[in-house]
Amino acid sequence: MRASGIDGCRAGWAVALELEGVLKVRVFETLALMIEETGATRVVIDMPIGLPEHQDREVESLARARLGSRKASVFNVPVRSAVYAPTFEAACALNFEAKGKKISLQSWYLCPKIKELDGLLRHDESLRLRVFEGHPELAFAVLNGSPMAASKKCAQGHQERIDVLKRCGIPAEAVLDTVYQDYRKSDLQIDDVLDALILFWVAKCGGQPITGDAVIDEFGIPVNLMVPAPLGGA
């Protein structure tokens, strides 16, 4: 099995994977290129898989319930018609028509990446067996035993997450020491690297779906969220 953890970043996609036995984070412009070049057989990605049409996805509610003070890191996924809308205004109108509420600018800025992943899964059914949705903040909370105390955007938050990764056997500091030899922080931020690394751990060590009753969307794509087992089996 070749595992990879993926988080979106300004330059494209931050991908954590082992290359010749060394854990690295690389940036790929597109997911299709990543799949072609890495041959990843189990992928956990921080991006919605399976899109709603008339109501919010249950997995977001379940994730918020487990995240407590960090529940704001979970956003409501726009309906598919809004994701594919040509403008923000059109997306707001379509989402309001379907669910009675508009989408945020943050959600709109994610729509190109949501659409990219959705397009791959719609047109290649085999990917649905090896590409799974994850949520880094939820993974960190489960492995830490409680939600992280500080934001992932600050130095304290970085260190908290590095400490969790260390307990998982992931050499986050070594990865960070080398990654910026190839990439600029303006294109690949520290939290992008740490998020990709925790999702790599989930992909490699195995996770479990947050619900046993996965919803299937209109294109046959299962809607679920992979979470790790707590460290030590607690």
SVG drawing of the C-alpha trace seen along z (x, -y; Angstrom):
<svg xmlns="http://www.w3.org/2000/svg" viewBox="-35 -38 52 40">
<polyline fill="none" stroke="black" stroke-width="0.4" points="0.0,0.0 1.3,-3.5 -0.4,-6.0 -0.6,-9.8 -2.2,-12.6 -3.4,-15.7 -4.3,-19.2 -5.1,-22.1 -2.5,-24.9 -2.1,-28.1 0.2,-26.5 -2.1,-23.5 -2.1,-20.4 0.3,-19.6 0.9,-15.8 2.6,-13.9 4.1,-10.5 7.1,-8.3 9.6,-8.5 12.4,-5.9 11.7,-5.4 11.8,-9.1 8.6,-11.0 8.3,-14.2 5.7,-16.8 5.5,-17.7 3.3,-20.2 1.3,-19.1 -0.6,-21.5 -3.4,-19.0 -4.8,-15.9 -4.7,-14.0 -1.0,-14.6 -0.5,-13.5 -2.3,-10.2 -0.4,-9.6 3.0,-10.3 2.8,-8.7 0.6,-5.7 -1.0,-6.2 -3.3,-3.4 -4.8,-4.9 -5.4,-8.6 -6.9,-10.7 -7.7,-14.3 -9.0,-17.3 -11.7,-18.1 -15.4,-17.2 -16.2,-13.9 -19.8,-13.5 -21.8,-16.7 -25.3,-17.5 -28.2,-18.7 -30.9,-19.8 -29.5,-19.6 -26.3,-19.7 -24.1,-16.6 -24.4,-14.7 -20.7,-14.1 -20.1,-17.9 -22.5,-17.7 -20.7,-14.6 -17.3,-16.3 -18.4,-19.4 -19.8,-17.4 -16.3,-15.8 -14.3,-19.0 -15.9,-21.2 -14.0,-24.4 -12.5,-23.8 -15.9,-23.2 -15.6,-26.4 -12.9,-24.6 -15.8,-22.5 -17.7,-24.4 -21.0,-23.5 -20.3,-22.1 -22.1,-23.9 -24.6,-21.9 -23.2,-20.6 -25.0,-23.1 -23.4,-25.9 -19.9,-24.4 -20.2,-24.4 -21.7,-27.9 -19.9,-30.5 -19.9,-33.3 -20.1,-33.7 -23.5,-35.5 -24.9,-32.6 -23.5,-30.1 -25.2,-31.9 -28.5,-32.0 -28.3,-28.3 -27.4,-27.3 -30.1,-29.4 -32.7,-27.9 -31.5,-24.4 -30.9,-24.8 -32.3,-28.2 -28.9,-29.8 -26.1,-31.4 -22.5,-30.2 -19.5,-32.1 -16.7,-33.5 -14.4,-31.0 -16.6,-28.2 -16.6,-29.8 -12.8,-30.0 -12.6,-26.3 -15.1,-25.5 -12.4,-25.1 -10.7,-22.4 -14.0,-20.7 -14.9,-20.7 -11.6,-19.2 -11.9,-16.3 -15.6,-15.8 -14.8,-15.6 -12.2,-12.9 -14.5,-10.8 -17.4,-11.2 -15.5,-10.0 -13.3,-7.3 -15.3,-5.0 -12.1,-3.1 -10.8,-6.2 -13.8,-5.9 -12.1,-2.8 -8.9,-4.5 -9.6,-8.2 -11.2,-9.1 -12.2,-12.3 -10.4,-13.4 -10.4,-16.4 -7.0,-17.3 -8.3,-19.2 -10.5,-16.3 -7.6,-13.8 -5.4,-15.9 -8.1,-16.1 -8.7,-12.4 -5.0,-11.6 -4.4,-14.3 -7.3,-13.1 -8.9,-16.5 -9.3,-19.4 -6.1,-21.4 -5.8,-24.5 -4.3,-26.9 -5.0,-27.9 -3.1,-26.0 -2.0,-29.4 0.2,-30.4 3.5,-29.2 1.9,-27.6 -0.6,-25.7 2.2,-24.5 4.1,-23.1 1.1,-21.4 0.5,-19.6 4.1,-18.8 4.0,-17.1 1.0,-15.0 2.8,-14.0 5.9,-13.0 3.7,-10.7 2.5,-9.1 6.1,-8.6 5.9,-11.3 9.1,-13.4 7.3,-16.7 10.3,-18.9 12.6,-17.0 10.0,-17.4 9.7,-21.1 13.4,-21.5 13.6,-20.3 10.4,-21.3 11.2,-25.0 14.3,-24.2 11.9,-23.6 8.8,-25.7 8.0,-29.2 5.9,-29.7 3.6,-31.9 2.8,-28.9 2.9,-26.2 2.3,-27.2 3.4,-25.4 -0.2,-24.3 -0.6,-22.9 2.4,-20.7 1.2,-19.6 -2.3,-18.9 -1.0,-16.8 1.2,-14.8 -1.6,-13.9 -3.7,-12.8 -0.8,-10.7 -0.8,-9.0 -4.5,-8.3 -4.0,-6.9 -1.1,-4.7 -2.2,-3.4 -5.9,-3.2 -8.9,-5.0 -12.6,-4.4 -15.6,-6.1 -17.2,-8.6 -20.6,-7.0 -21.5,-3.5 -24.4,-4.7 -22.7,-6.4 -25.0,-8.5 -24.6,-8.0 -24.9,-11.1 -26.6,-11.4 -23.5,-10.3 -23.0,-7.2 -20.2,-8.7 -20.2,-7.7 -20.3,-10.5 -18.2,-9.8 -15.2,-11.0 -12.2,-8.9 -11.0,-9.4 -8.1,-7.7 -8.4,-5.4 -7.1,-7.1 -3.5,-6.5 -3.1,-3.5 -6.6,-2.4 -8.2,-4.5"/>
</svg>
